[in-house]
Amino acid sequence: MWKEKHPSQSVRWPQGVRLPIVVSVHHQSEEMTSLFPDRQPDPFDYSERQYGARRGAWRLLEILDKHGVRGTWLICGATLEKYPEVSRAVKKAGHSIAGHTYEHEMMCNLPRETELVLMNKTVSAFEDLLGERLRGWRTCFASHNTIDLILEHFDFEWDGSIWNDDLPYIVEGYGREVLEISFHAYSDVALVALGAEGPVSAYGTWQSNTPEFALRALKSMFDALYERGAEKAVMMPLTVHDFIAGRPSRAKVLDDFISYAKQFEGVVFTSHDQLAAWWQADYRAQNESVA
Ligand SMILES: [Zn+2]
């Protein structure tokens, strides 16, 4: 069991930071491919997603590099094993790395013991192949056990599996704390699925929402949060997937959005590790001033 802890006063970001944009790149490629009734992977869906590791991730790396943006890459253990060169390039470029389950399992459908096995398997893959001790975790489809398992069995500094806030907060349990940094997938997935007619293909950007729509949605999200950031601390999660936003037209949306947001004073693109450090420093300062 665990409980939430929030700061007693408003959060303050460091001097000069008005809106942190927390960048999540989901590097998951063909994990979670749709299966036919006989449990064989759908070859079309498989290849569409496989574009993520073969081309998309590299294109996203280039765009982030062009803008000098360093974010968090959330990587599945199996994707790391299949395409270690991508993760090595991500690490070399200076991005933060976090775990994103093993094969992008729907943890909400799995028993607690299985979820724990898959989490351990992912953590080990990063240690063995990349020499990386994971500091952060995200399960897209969190179960009722996800937070308990993180607190009870792992020493992650943050989790980003929950969708429920504009600011981080602490979850406390099992004698320790972890910072929850909420996310959403409105930056690419939700925007391509919305409004699709017939069977929803989250990746069929040509049949649902146009790149112009996606860019407009990102800009309005940004404008609202930037305005609010003048009065109160907020953060903007920017979540993209290698197999969706890595496609040329969607990648251009990301490129254009970064160019747009960069023009505003006090906008900082950042990783979860950096955001967690800022939040914790402010939280400690508040507690000391109360003591
Ligand atoms: Zn994901």
Residues whose N, C-alpha, C, O or C-beta is under 5 A from the ligand:
A	BS01	ZN	H26 C140
